[in-house]
Amino acid sequence: MNGFDWNAAGDVLPLVLKGFEVTLLATVLGTLVAAVLGLAIAVAGRAPSKCVTVPVRAVMEFIRSTPLLVQLVGAAALFASVEPLVIGIVVLGVHYATYTSEVYRAGIDGVPKGQWEACRALSLTPRRTWQAVILPQAVRNVLPALGNYAISMFKETPFLAVITVQEMVFEARQYGAAHFAYTEAFTLAGLVFLVASYPTSLLMRKLEKRLGH
């Protein structure tokens, strides 16, 4: 590669891999927050009372209508004493929960009406109906979509650099600024993103086909 400094690439690689650990941690924990909170939002959205559904819908629309970058900066300003990585994980999780909730909603709506009727015929409590019948079927159907959102979150972790979280792009930028080697630093960071996300996307595609049969 013309003009590519392999020595600089060798120097920056350990820093990029160190940043990858932070990126992976933020992605895994953020995905867990999004999965759990998204499910809670989906269930709350089916509540019979508008006192529940209207506020939930309003908060969801607010989060969806504002950029993730703005949410990160705003949360960092409001909670300045909190560790930036914790803020980043929570903001990523809450942001993506508004989207995973729609995935869950589609999965719940996809459960045959006969399942609901059977639960009522057996006099199952609402809690038992959700836990034993509805959610196991709904979650199984939406696993590939949840996986795709996890991949999207992984690729958006560079936004965490604006609140000084030392993920891959942060490390690459710091090295590039100190050694005037932006090409090498960002190229390696991009390659790590590719190597990590592409096989995962193939796995999600295979899982989607398998669950579709």
Phi, psi and chi 1 to 4 in degrees:
 res  aa     phi    psi   chi1   chi2   chi3   chi4
   1 MET       -  116.3 -172.5 -178.4  -61.7      -
   2 ASN   -63.7  125.8 -170.7   28.1      -      -
   3 GLY    82.7    1.9      -      -      -      -
   4 PHE   -90.2  122.3 -169.2   87.9      -      -
   5 ASP   -89.6  104.6 -171.4  -18.6      -      -
   6 TRP   -69.6  -29.1  -68.8  100.0      -      -
   7 ASN   -65.5  -42.8  -69.4  -33.8      -      -
   8 ALA   -64.1  -38.2      -      -      -      -
   9 ALA   -62.5  -40.4      -      -      -      -
  10 GLY   -65.7  -33.9      -      -      -      -
  11 ASP   -72.4  -38.6  -69.6  -21.9      -      -
  12 VAL   -83.2  -20.2   74.0      -      -      -
  13 LEU   -56.3  -46.6 -178.8   58.6      -      -
  14 PRO   -60.2  -34.4  -23.8   35.0      -      -
  15 LEU   -68.8  -40.4  -63.9  175.0      -      -
  16 VAL   -64.5  -41.7  169.5      -      -      -
  17 LEU   -67.2  -33.9  -66.3  178.1      -      -
  18 LYS   -64.2  -42.6  177.8 -176.4  175.9 -177.0
  19 GLY   -66.1  -30.9      -      -      -      -
  20 PHE   -62.5  -35.7  174.7   71.1      -      -
  21 GLU   -61.1  -41.7  -65.6  177.8    3.0      -
  22 VAL   -68.1  -41.9  177.5      -      -      -
  23 THR   -59.5  -45.6  -64.5      -      -      -
  24 LEU   -65.6  -41.6 -172.3   60.4      -      -
  25 LEU   -61.7  -45.6  177.6   63.7      -      -
  26 ALA   -62.5  -38.4      -      -      -      -
  27 THR   -68.1  -47.1  -57.5      -      -      -
  28 VAL   -63.6  -49.9  171.1      -      -      -
  29 LEU   -69.8  -37.3  -64.6 -176.9      -      -
  30 GLY   -64.1  -37.7      -      -      -      -
  31 THR   -66.2  -39.4  -61.4      -      -      -
  32 LEU   -62.8  -43.5  -71.3  175.6      -      -
  33 VAL   -61.3  -45.9  172.0      -      -      -
  34 ALA   -64.0  -39.4      -      -      -      -
  35 ALA   -67.4  -45.9      -      -      -      -
  36 VAL   -72.0  -48.2  174.2      -      -      -
  37 LEU   -66.9  -38.3 -176.9   58.0      -      -
  38 GLY   -61.8  -39.5      -      -      -      -
  39 LEU   -65.4  -42.1  179.5   57.3      -      -
  40 ALA   -62.1  -40.4      -      -      -      -
  41 ILE   -65.9  -41.5  -67.2  172.5      -      -
  42 ALA   -62.6  -42.3      -      -      -      -
  43 VAL   -69.2  -42.1  174.3      -      -      -
  44 ALA   -63.3  -32.2      -      -      -      -
  45 GLY   -67.1  -14.4      -      -      -      -
  46 ARG  -100.8    9.3  -62.2  178.1   67.1   91.5
  47 ALA   -65.0  145.4      -      -      -      -
  48 PRO   -71.5  -19.8   23.9  -32.9      -      -
  49 SER   -93.8  131.4  174.1      -      -      -
  50 LYS   -69.3  -18.4  -71.1 -173.2  177.1 -178.7
  51 CYS   -64.1  -21.2  -66.5      -      -      -
  52 VAL   -97.7  -49.3  175.9      -      -      -
  53 THR   -68.6  -38.5   58.1      -      -      -
  54 VAL   -65.5  -50.0  171.5      -      -      -
  55 PRO   -61.6  -39.6  -22.6   33.8      -      -
  56 VAL   -61.6  -45.3  167.6      -      -      -
  57 ARG   -64.6  -38.4  176.0   60.0   60.2  179.3
  58 ALA   -65.1  -44.3      -      -      -      -
  59 VAL   -65.1  -41.5  171.8      -      -      -
  60 MET   -60.3  -45.5  -74.3  177.7   57.7      -
  61 GLU   -65.4  -37.4  -69.0  -58.0  -34.9      -
  62 PHE   -62.0  -46.4  173.1   77.9      -      -
  63 ILE   -66.1  -41.7  -66.5  174.3      -      -
  64 ARG   -67.6  -28.7  -72.3 -179.7 -174.8  175.1
  65 SER   -87.6   -4.4  -59.3      -      -      -
  66 THR  -115.6  143.3   54.2      -      -      -
  67 PRO   -65.6  147.7  -18.6   30.8      -      -
  68 LEU   -58.5  -38.8  175.5   59.6      -      -
  69 LEU   -60.0  -43.2 -173.1   62.8      -      -
  70 VAL   -65.3  -40.2  172.7      -      -      -
  71 GLN   -62.9  -40.4  -65.6  169.6   14.1      -
  72 LEU   -64.0  -48.2  -74.9  167.2      -      -
  73 VAL   -64.8  -42.4  173.7      -      -      -
  74 GLY   -63.5  -43.5      -      -      -      -
  75 ALA   -65.7  -38.4      -      -      -      -
  76 ALA   -65.2  -36.2      -      -      -      -
  77 ALA   -70.8  -38.5      -      -      -      -
  78 LEU   -74.1  -33.7  -72.1  173.6      -      -
  79 PHE  -120.9   60.3  -55.0   99.9      -      -
  80 ALA   -63.5  -24.7      -      -      -      -
  81 SER   -84.7   -7.0   61.3      -      -      -
  82 VAL   -89.1  145.2  178.7      -      -      -
  83 GLU   -55.9  129.4  180.0   70.1   26.1      -
  84 PRO   -54.4  -37.9  -27.5   35.2      -      -
  85 LEU   -64.0  -39.2  178.7   57.6      -      -
  86 VAL   -64.0  -44.0  174.3      -      -      -
  87 ILE   -59.8  -44.6  -67.1  175.3      -      -
  88 GLY   -61.5  -43.1      -      -      -      -
  89 ILE   -63.7  -45.6  -69.8  170.0      -      -
  90 VAL   -65.8  -44.2  172.3      -      -      -
  91 VAL   -65.0  -43.8  171.4      -      -      -
  92 LEU   -59.8  -45.2  -79.8  172.7      -      -
  93 GLY   -63.7  -45.4      -      -      -      -
  94 VAL   -66.6  -42.4  171.9      -      -      -
  95 HIS   -58.6  -48.5 -178.5   83.7      -      -
  96 TYR   -77.6  -19.7  -87.5   89.5      -      -
  97 ALA   -62.8  -31.4      -      -      -      -
  98 THR   -67.6  -23.3   62.7      -      -      -
  99 TYR   -92.4  -40.8  -64.0   98.3      -      -
 100 THR   -65.6  -26.9   57.9      -      -      -
 101 SER   -62.0  -36.3   64.6      -      -      -
 102 GLU   -70.3  -32.8  -69.5  -60.0  -52.6      -
 103 VAL   -65.1  -46.1  173.3      -      -      -
 104 TYR   -61.5  -41.5  -77.7  122.1      -      -
 105 ARG   -59.4  -42.8 -177.2 -174.0   61.2   78.9
 106 ALA   -64.1  -38.8      -      -      -      -
 107 GLY   -65.9  -39.8      -      -      -      -
 108 ILE   -67.1  -43.3  -67.5  170.0      -      -
 109 ASP   -64.2  -24.1  -70.1  -16.5      -      -
 110 GLY   -79.8  -11.0      -      -      -      -
 111 VAL   -70.5  127.1  175.5      -      -      -
 112 PRO   -54.1  142.5  -23.9   33.6      -      -
 113 LYS   -60.3  -27.6  -68.3 -177.3  178.8  179.9
 114 GLY   -60.5  -29.7      -      -      -      -
 115 GLN   -66.4  -42.5  -61.6  -70.6  -42.2      -
 116 TRP   -63.6  -44.2  -64.2   90.9      -      -
 117 GLU   -64.6  -37.8  -65.6  170.7   -5.6      -
 118 ALA   -64.9  -38.7      -      -      -      -
 119 CYS   -64.5  -40.4  -68.8      -      -      -
 120 ARG   -66.8  -38.7  -74.2 -167.3  -67.2  -91.0
 121 ALA   -64.6  -31.6      -      -      -      -
 122 LEU   -87.2    0.8  -66.7  171.7      -      -
 123 SER    60.4   35.8  -60.6      -      -      -
 124 LEU   -73.1  144.5  -64.2 -178.3      -      -
 125 THR   -69.4  156.6   62.9      -      -      -
 126 PRO   -54.5  -41.4  -27.8   35.8      -      -
 127 ARG   -62.7  -44.8 -178.9  176.4  179.0  179.2
 128 ARG   -66.4  -37.1 -177.0   63.0  176.9  168.8
 129 THR   -60.5  -47.0  -62.1      -      -      -
 130 TRP   -66.3  -47.7  -79.4  101.3      -      -
 131 GLN   -69.6  -42.2  -71.9 -177.5  -17.5      -
 132 ALA   -95.1  -23.5      -      -      -      -
 133 VAL  -120.3  -56.3 -179.5      -      -      -
 134 ILE   -75.0  -55.0  -55.2  -56.0      -      -
 135 LEU   -63.5  -41.5  -68.9 -176.5      -      -
 136 PRO   -57.0  -39.3  -27.8   37.1      -      -
 137 GLN   -73.2  -42.3  -64.1 -179.0   65.8      -
 138 ALA   -66.0  -46.0      -      -      -      -
 139 VAL   -64.4  -40.3  171.5      -      -      -
 140 ARG   -58.8  -39.2  179.3 -179.0 -177.8  -84.1
 141 ASN   -73.8  -22.1  -67.5  -26.4      -      -
 142 VAL  -106.7    3.6  -57.9      -      -      -
 143 LEU   -54.9  -46.1  -79.1  177.2      -      -
 144 PRO   -60.2  -40.7  -24.4   35.5      -      -
 145 ALA   -64.9  -39.5      -      -      -      -
 146 LEU   -64.0  -38.4  -66.4  177.7      -      -
 147 GLY   -63.4  -38.4      -      -      -      -
 148 ASN   -65.9  -36.0  -70.5  -28.5      -      -
 149 TYR   -68.4  -33.7  -85.6  121.1      -      -
 150 ALA   -63.3  -39.7      -      -      -      -
 151 ILE   -65.2  -41.9  -64.6  171.1      -      -
 152 SER   -61.9  -41.4  -64.8      -      -      -
 153 MET   -62.8  -42.2 -175.5 -173.6  -62.8      -
 154 PHE   -55.9  -42.7  173.3   69.0      -      -
 155 LYS   -76.4  -12.7  -68.2 -173.6  -69.6 -174.3
 156 GLU  -100.7    0.2  -71.1 -162.8  -22.7      -
 157 THR   -61.2  -24.2   52.6      -      -      -
 158 PRO   -56.5  -23.0  -30.2   37.1      -      -
 159 PHE   -60.9  -24.1  -76.7  127.4      -      -
 160 LEU   -65.2  -18.3  -59.9 -176.9      -      -
 161 ALA   -61.9  -27.4      -      -      -      -
 162 VAL   -68.9  -18.3  -58.8      -      -      -
 163 ILE  -110.7   24.5   57.7  172.6      -      -
 164 THR    67.6   25.0   69.0      -      -      -
 165 VAL   -75.8  128.0  174.7      -      -      -
 166 GLN   -85.9   64.2  -62.8  178.8   -8.9      -
 167 GLU   -86.9 -168.6   43.5   72.6   57.2      -
 168 MET   -59.5  -49.3  -81.7 -163.5  -65.7      -
 169 VAL   -66.8  -35.7  172.2      -      -      -
 170 PHE   -59.7  -48.1 -179.0   93.0      -      -
 171 GLU   -63.5  -41.2  -65.4  -73.5    1.0      -
 172 ALA   -64.0  -42.8      -      -      -      -
 173 ARG   -66.2  -40.2 -173.7  176.2   62.1 -175.5
 174 GLN   -63.1  -43.9  -68.9  -69.7   97.6      -
 175 TYR   -66.6  -43.0 -177.7   88.8      -      -
 176 GLY   -61.1  -40.3      -      -      -      -
 177 ALA   -68.5  -35.2      -      -      -      -
 178 ALA   -79.0  -29.2      -      -      -      -
 179 HIS  -121.6    6.1  -59.9   85.8      -      -
 180 PHE    52.8   46.2  -57.4  100.1      -      -
 181 ALA  -131.3   53.6      -      -      -      -
 182 TYR   -64.3  -37.8  -72.7  103.7      -      -
 183 THR   -59.4  -50.0  -60.1      -      -      -
 184 GLU   -64.9  -43.2  -66.3   77.3   12.3      -
 185 ALA   -65.3  -49.5      -      -      -      -
 186 PHE   -73.9  -29.3  -75.8  115.6      -      -
 187 THR   -64.1  -45.3  -62.9      -      -      -
 188 LEU   -66.1  -40.2  -76.2  177.9      -      -
 189 ALA   -61.7  -42.0      -      -      -      -
 190 GLY   -64.5  -38.5      -      -      -      -
 191 LEU   -66.0  -39.0  -73.5  174.3      -      -
 192 VAL   -64.4  -41.5  172.7      -      -      -
 193 PHE   -58.8  -43.8  -89.7  112.5      -      -
 194 LEU   -64.8  -47.6  176.5   63.9      -      -
 195 VAL   -63.0  -33.9  169.1      -      -      -
 196 ALA   -81.7  -39.1      -      -      -      -
 197 SER   -87.2  -35.3   61.3      -      -      -
 198 TYR   -64.9  -48.8 -176.3   65.3      -      -
 199 PRO   -61.1  -34.5  -22.7   34.4      -      -
 200 THR   -66.3  -39.2  -53.9      -      -      -
 201 SER   -65.3  -37.2   65.2      -      -      -
 202 LEU   -64.9  -38.7  -66.9  178.9      -      -
 203 LEU   -64.3  -41.8  178.9   61.9      -      -
 204 MET   -64.8  -37.5  -71.0  -59.7  103.2      -
 205 ARG   -65.2  -40.6 -164.3  175.5  -53.4  168.6
 206 LYS   -66.8  -40.7 -176.6  176.9  179.7  179.7
 207 LEU   -64.4  -38.7  178.5   62.3      -      -
 208 GLU   -63.6  -41.7 -175.9  174.4    7.5      -
 209 LYS   -66.7  -38.5  -70.3 -179.8  179.1  178.9
 210 ARG   -66.8  -43.4 -177.8  173.6  179.6  179.2
 211 LEU   -73.3  -19.7  -67.3  177.2      -      -
 212 GLY   -76.1  -16.5      -      -      -      -
 213 HIS   -89.5      -  -69.3  -61.3      -      -
